[in-house]
């Protein structure tokens, strides 16, 4: 019973963080000009991570961490056999949130880069 309530709490926290990040991305996107938005879309499409690929790499033994660029977690995942498969099962359940969070981070980083570059040109 405690495990079920803990997992519900964690899922609720993940959903709240996802919603908060989504609102930040939308607000930042509204502040971009048309030219900046077109550049953002181009750069974002090239860098965003796919949920399908993430699941495939996860099923192949933790390679989703390599796909995400997190080599340290990949090494620990491999050395512990996916936390004796508990870590692996957890990752299968939380992968959509991880991919969404990573894509939101990528989006915000791209927007900051575009905005700071354009500010430097103006100054």
C-alpha positions, 0 to 999 in steps of 0.5 A: 500500500505504501508503494502505491501511494508513493508511486502516485505521489511521484507520478503527480510530481512528474506531471506537475513539473511537465505542465510547468515546463510546458507553460514556460516553453509556450511563454518563451515561444510567444516572445520570439519574432517570426524569424526567430520562431522559424529558426527555433523550429528548425533547430528544435526539430533537429535536436528533439528526442523521439519517444519511440526511439527512446523505448527501443533503446531502453528495451535494448538494455539501457541505451536510452541513456546514451541517446540522452547523452548521459554516459554516467547513468548508462555505465551504472545501469549496465554494471547493475544490470538495470538495477537488477531490472527494477531500474529498467522497469522504472525507466519503462514507466517514466520514459515519456516524462523523461523524454518530455522533460529533456525536449523542454530543456532543449527547447529552452536552451535553443530559445535562450541561445537565439535570444542572447545572440540577437541581443548581442547583435543589437548592442 
